[in-house]
Amino acid sequence: MTENRSIANSPAQAVVFLETLAAIVEKSPVAYSTDGAADLAAHLRGMAEAVNTEAHVNPAELENVRQYSALDWHNEAIAVLFAAEHRPTFH
């Protein structure tokens, strides 16, 4: 028997993920120039806005997801940026 272990994602979760990814890119432009990091972050935020607009995400649900996921994503960012080359650029 095959089990489906995937976690259902809501559009609000997708928006928050893209917003968080944009913040990580901006704070750690190791692989990009500062301008390149800003451009990529702006593109990611545009994607988040497109998901939000297309899915008609309830603003209260989106804020709720942002609040609950803030600590989780912060912990993920710290884990990703734990590598020595990221430390000087993460403030």
Rosetta blueprint (number, residue, H / E / L):
1 M L
2 T L
3 E L
4 N L
5 R L
6 S L
7 I L
8 A L
9 N L
10 S L
11 P H
12 A H
13 Q H
14 A H
15 V H
16 V H
17 F H
18 L H
19 E H
20 T H
21 L H
22 A H
23 A H
24 I H
25 V H
26 E H
27 K H
28 S L
29 P L
30 V L
31 A L
32 Y L
33 S L
34 T H
35 D H
36 G H
37 A H
38 A H
39 D H
40 L H
41 A H
42 A H
43 H H
44 L H
45 R H
46 G H
47 M H
48 A H
49 E H
50 A H
51 V H
52 N H
53 T H
54 E H
55 A H
56 H L
57 V L
58 N L
59 P H
60 A H
61 E H
62 L H
63 E H
64 N H
65 V H
66 R H
67 Q H
68 Y H
69 S H
70 A H
71 L H
72 D H
73 W H
74 H H
75 N H
76 E H
77 A H
78 I H
79 A H
80 V H
81 L L
82 F L
83 A L
84 A H
85 E H
86 H H
87 R H
88 P H
89 T H
90 F L
91 H L
